[in-house]
Each structure stands twice: as C-alpha cells, then as structure tokens.
Amino acid sequence: MFREELHEDGILEIVIDRPPVNAFSIGLLHDLAVRLGRVAGEAEVRTVVLRADGRGFCGGGDVKEVEALPGFEGILGQSSGSMTLSLAVLQCAVPVIAGIHNYCVGVGALVAGSADIIVASRGTRFVMAEIDNGATAGAVQALKLMPEKRVRAAMMTADPVLAEELHALGTIYRLVETAEAVAAEARAVASRVASKSPQAMRRLKTSLGNTTKAHEMMALYRAEMSYTYELNILGEASAGRTAFIEGKRGSYAD
C-alpha cells in the first residue's frame, strides 16, 4: 500500500499507493506509523518525503472497511490508527515534508497538520468531513493548518479549504501549479533540509517541542474521540457511513 526509496542525499521518500482514491485502511495507518518510528534508529535518513500516487493524496479513512468489521472494531481501529499515525508524523526523528495533490480528506488533513513542511498543488482541497461520518476528531491537527474560526467553519460545513488559502496563511510552504510537480518540489525542499547537519537537524526537530506537543495532542485527541465513540454507540455514525457506501452522499475525492 506504500513503497519507499532512500535517495543518496538521505531523503526517505514514502509514496502511498492505494487505488482508487488512497483511502487509508487500518493496516495502512499502522504500517506508516511503524515505518516512521523506525527512522529514529536510521542515521542515514536525514528527512522524509511523504506523498502519494494516483488521483489525490488521501480520500479519508476507509469507510467500507469500518462498516464491514464486526461490532465497533472498525471505528476503534480507524480512530486509534489515525491518532497513532498523526503522532508518528509529529514525533518522527527527522523533518517530514508532506507532498499533497488534488485532495486531502479526513485523516489526510490530520497527517498534513502534523507534518513539518507542506508542499501542495494549486486547487488541492483540504476537507474535514468528520461531521458527515459520525466523527468529531480532527480539530487538534486542523488548528495547525488554519485559525480556530476557520477550523470551526471547515468542520461544521465539511466544505473544502483550498490550498491557495492555506498558502496565504503560511501553512503551505510551496504551492506548485500542477499535481505532477508536487513530487519534484517536495524532494527539492527535502534536499535543502537534508543538506544541513543531520545531528543538528534531529535536535532542532526535538527542540521545536514535538514531544511535548505529542503528549498534549494525545490527551486532546482522546477527548475528541470520546464523542465519536458516543455517536457510534448511538448508531448515528453508521448511518452516515452507510449513506456514503450506498452512493447517497458523494465522495470528497471526486
């Protein structure tokens, strides 16, 4: 579901490839988190580029998988997996550059919010669609992408926030013209970062407070998830996911 390549300059490029829309399964969330965690013991890695092939960066969590699993196994796995991956990006021992193209939905936006630097293509849609899927989590990472009032509007309406707006806010570092240009630009930015002293860069990443922020995020995320679990117990969440699966609600990755 993803491939990786370690370039000569110390860039570890991780490319998500899960057609048709790069929906993140529970297994993918887990495997990406584990891979990022291993970077701490890999001195040859100086920076990570996390991007995707295909139609867009991330179509959200795999709703069909969540509904297919028995009991609450699906929502528990998806929610805890999203939190774990977000924290793995935040706590990665080296800077993580996220290359985003076309769309970045749900957990994709959480991952982008945890990355150190974002490169995106014009017109990319960042969507916090949790309200339509019986979920409440996401504000913790979304606040790293945009101001509080903008987060509220984005989460309450589930309307897309365009990359151009986030670039104007300073959240997106590089805005490129086409989706095809994202990979090259992300590697160029990563190369600039990788050219610095690797020991100094790892210490800089730590000094920016990522470990402290991770503890704060975990507590806040657990509080957010409690309301998501309530909605699932009530059956409200399943109804929203079923409407999506049956085609009564369009995909944000269209």
Disulfide bonds with the S-S distance in Angstrom:
none
